[in-house]
Amino acid sequence: MDEPALVALGWLIFAVGIGVILIAVLPRKTQVHSPTRRAAGVASGLVFCLLACVVVVPGLTSGEQKGLAIAALIATAASWYLGRHARKMDRMTRRHR
């Protein structure tokens, strides 16, 4: 795959990430998401955006690319944890209000 095609694919992945974030943040009447599930959705979209930045941003050093990959891994873990424990975390926040 040549470089322009790879950059175009990176922008497509970035757009998918923005779409995931918008779906998580914008309220719908038919879907009710808790604040924790919204945060999990934002973290999921952030994973796509961070991984796309590795390809899209020109002139990144290998250390910077590694940093973006590590940030994507952290966002993945945060998304998984928040999605898995959303009900329990929402109950805890309601008690402390």
C-alpha positions, 0 to 999 in steps of 0.5 A: 500500500502506498503512502497516500492510500495509507493516509486516506485510510488513516483519515477514514479511521479518524472519521469513524472515531469522531463518529463513535464519539458523537454517537456516545455524546449526543443524546437520543430519545430512544436510547438512554445512556448513563454518564459512565457509558457515555465516557466509555463510548468517548474512550472507544472513539478516542482509540480510533482517533489516536491510532489514526493519528499515527498514520495521519500526522506527518513527521512523527518520531518513533517515540511519538508513534509509540506514545500514541499507541500506548495512549490508545492502549490506555484508552482501550483499557479505560473503555473496557473497564467503564463499559464493564462496570458502568452499572456499579459506578453509576450506583456509586455516583448516585449515592454520593450526590 
